Amino acid sequence: MVTNKAAAITCGAARRVRIVPPMAWTSLVPLVATVLGALIAVGAGVVGERVRWHRNIHDREHEALRMICANYLSAVSQAGEQIWQASRAGLDTTAARRRAAHAALGDHDVFPQRFQVALSAPQTVVDLADATSLRLIAWADIVIAGRTHEHPECDAARCAFNETRKTLIESMRMVLLRDVS
């Protein structure tokens, strides 16, 4: 009988130690998996939205730079055309040519557009934009001095402006293509 009593005590002690029935922890697995899955889903959503937001900002900056470059090129091209027309001998007087050449840079907002480039573009583009503006000013000064398009000095200034503008266009194109990828 002593053995039965010891067995009964052991059984009773074992019953008192067991608070959670065996295999009850498996009911927590679906809950933990659900919470973990929800955290992963929220994290993936946040990361995806951040990437999309960053891409949108990059696209807007790229579009703004493209517009600034296009506006500057348009301004210097139109001013160059006005200087070319002023250098033509068809204008009535030298004074009319001087006025037209002098007004070319202001009429087409070359300087404000150049400042936009200076604020937004990479340094290589800024340097070429400055060089293009200086070549345009030099060409205008020659026309203001009374030279016509037939004069070698005027033709050399026009060619120098066109070459610098061509280099600027290539540099802008490279910057804009690099930003797309």
SVG drawing of the C-alpha trace seen along z (x, -y; Angstrom):
<svg xmlns="http://www.w3.org/2000/svg" viewBox="-5 -105 43 107">
<polyline fill="none" stroke="black" stroke-width="0.4" points="0.0,0.0 2.8,-2.3 3.7,-2.1 0.2,-3.1 0.3,-6.0 3.6,-7.1 2.2,-6.8 -0.9,-8.8 1.3,-11.6 3.5,-11.6 0.4,-11.7 -1.1,-14.4 2.1,-16.5 2.3,-16.0 -1.3,-17.2 -0.5,-20.3 2.6,-21.2 0.8,-21.1 -0.9,-24.4 -1.1,-24.4 -2.4,-21.2 0.1,-19.5 0.0,-20.8 -1.7,-24.0 1.2,-26.1 0.3,-25.1 -2.8,-27.3 -0.4,-30.3 1.3,-29.5 -1.5,-30.9 -1.7,-34.1 2.1,-34.7 2.1,-33.9 -0.7,-36.3 1.0,-39.1 4.3,-38.5 2.6,-38.4 0.8,-41.7 4.1,-43.3 5.8,-42.1 2.9,-43.4 2.9,-46.8 6.7,-47.0 6.6,-46.1 3.9,-48.6 5.9,-51.4 9.0,-50.5 7.1,-50.3 5.5,-53.7 8.8,-55.3 10.4,-54.0 7.5,-55.3 7.7,-58.7 11.4,-58.9 10.9,-58.1 8.2,-60.7 10.5,-63.4 13.3,-62.3 10.9,-62.5 9.8,-66.0 13.3,-67.2 14.3,-65.7 11.4,-67.4 12.2,-70.7 15.8,-70.5 14.7,-69.6 12.4,-72.6 15.2,-74.9 17.6,-73.7 15.1,-74.0 14.1,-77.5 17.7,-78.6 18.5,-77.1 15.4,-78.8 16.4,-82.2 20.0,-82.1 18.8,-80.8 16.2,-83.5 18.7,-86.2 21.3,-84.8 18.7,-85.0 18.0,-88.6 21.7,-89.4 22.0,-87.6 19.1,-89.7 20.7,-92.8 24.0,-92.0 22.3,-91.8 23.0,-94.8 19.3,-95.1 18.5,-97.2 18.2,-100.9 21.0,-102.3 23.8,-101.2 21.9,-102.7 19.0,-100.3 21.4,-97.3 22.9,-98.5 19.6,-98.8 18.4,-95.4 21.7,-93.7 21.8,-95.5 18.2,-94.5 18.6,-90.9 19.7,-89.6 17.1,-91.5 14.2,-90.8 14.7,-87.0 15.5,-86.9 18.9,-85.3 20.3,-86.3 17.3,-85.2 17.3,-81.9 21.1,-81.5 20.5,-82.1 18.0,-79.3 20.6,-77.0 23.1,-78.1 20.8,-77.2 19.6,-73.8 22.1,-72.2 25.4,-70.3 28.5,-72.4 29.6,-71.3 26.4,-72.5 26.6,-75.8 30.1,-76.4 29.0,-75.8 26.0,-78.0 28.2,-80.8 30.5,-80.3 27.6,-80.4 26.3,-83.6 29.7,-85.2 30.1,-84.2 26.6,-85.6 27.6,-88.9 30.8,-89.0 28.9,-88.5 26.4,-91.2 29.2,-93.6 30.7,-93.1 27.4,-93.9 26.9,-96.9 30.3,-98.1 28.8,-98.3 30.1,-95.1 27.8,-93.2 27.4,-89.5 29.8,-89.7 32.7,-91.0 35.1,-88.1 35.1,-89.2 31.3,-89.0 31.3,-85.6 34.0,-84.2 32.0,-85.4 28.8,-83.8 30.6,-80.5 32.2,-80.5 28.7,-81.1 27.2,-78.3 30.0,-75.8 29.7,-76.7 25.9,-76.3 26.4,-72.9 28.7,-71.7 26.2,-73.0 23.4,-71.1 25.4,-67.9 26.3,-68.3 22.7,-69.0 21.6,-65.9 24.1,-63.7 23.0,-65.0 19.3,-64.5 19.9,-61.1 21.9,-60.1 19.2,-61.3 16.6,-59.2 18.4,-55.9"/>
</svg>
